[in-house]
Amino acid sequence: MRDRPLINYIVENGKFKDDMFVNVTICNIPESLVREFLRTVVNPSYPGISQAIQDLMKKETQKQKKLDTVLE
C-alpha cells in the first residue's frame, strides 16, 4: 500500500474525515519526560495524551509545510 499524503485525511476545520486510525507505540522515552509532558502540556490543555500528540503533529506538519514553501 502506498503512503498517501496526510492532507487526504484532513478537512478544512482540522477534523479527520476518515476512520482509519492507527495505534502507535513509542519506545525509549524516559518516564520523567513523559510525566513532565503530561504535567506541563497535556493536563492543562488537552483531554488526553492522544489529543495532545495529534495536535502537536498537525502543528509541526503545518509549520514544516510553511518552511518548505518559503525555501522553494
Phi, psi and omega per residue, in radians:
M1 nan 2.262 3.118
R2 -1.356 2.541 3.046
D3 -1.217 2.373 3.070
R4 -1.836 2.560 3.119
P5 -1.030 2.570 -3.134
L6 -1.012 -0.564 -3.088
I7 -1.024 -0.425 3.107
N8 -1.129 -0.336 -3.035
Y9 -1.840 -0.117 -3.043
I10 -2.038 2.327 3.053
V11 -1.623 3.060 -3.036
E12 -0.930 -0.728 -3.062
N13 -1.405 0.146 3.099
G14 1.491 0.031 3.119
K15 -1.482 2.554 3.085
F16 -1.305 2.331 -3.127
K17 -1.749 -0.070 3.074
D18 -1.913 2.975 3.076
D19 -2.120 0.534 3.054
M20 -1.710 1.597 3.126
F21 -1.812 2.683 3.131
V22 -2.111 2.685 2.998
N23 -1.680 2.392 -3.086
V24 -2.101 2.319 3.031
T25 -1.905 2.169 3.134
I26 -1.937 2.212 -3.046
C27 -1.932 2.776 2.991
N28 1.099 0.737 3.017
I29 -1.918 2.245 -3.128
P30 -1.067 2.435 3.136
E31 -1.005 -0.663 3.141
S32 -1.091 -0.622 3.108
L33 -1.205 -0.702 3.098
V34 -1.105 -0.801 3.116
R35 -1.049 -0.761 3.131
E36 -1.125 -0.719 3.100
F37 -1.082 -0.787 3.109
L38 -1.085 -0.770 -3.076
R39 -1.214 -0.728 -3.003
T40 -1.662 -0.476 -3.064
V41 -1.956 -0.936 -2.991
V42 -1.259 -1.009 -3.026
N43 -1.008 -0.734 -3.130
P44 -1.302 -0.389 -2.939
S45 -2.167 -0.295 -3.011
Y46 -2.338 2.708 3.091
P47 -1.318 -0.291 3.133
G48 -2.971 2.984 -3.064
I49 -1.172 -0.604 3.130
S50 -1.080 -0.765 3.129
Q51 -1.128 -0.668 3.124
A52 -1.128 -0.798 -3.129
I53 -1.134 -0.732 3.104
Q54 -1.049 -0.796 -3.126
D55 -1.114 -0.781 3.122
L56 -1.114 -0.664 3.101
M57 -1.126 -0.762 3.107
K58 -1.061 -0.827 -3.111
K59 -1.074 -0.770 -3.132
E60 -1.189 -0.622 3.091
T61 -1.123 -0.801 3.118
Q62 -1.100 -0.720 3.119
K63 -1.079 -0.753 -3.140
Q64 -1.163 -0.674 3.108
K65 -1.099 -0.690 3.097
K66 -1.123 -0.739 3.098
L67 -1.093 -0.737 3.128
D68 -1.095 -0.665 3.127
T69 -1.151 -0.713 3.137
V70 -1.149 -0.647 -3.091
L71 -1.349 -0.257 -3.127
E72 -1.332 nan nan
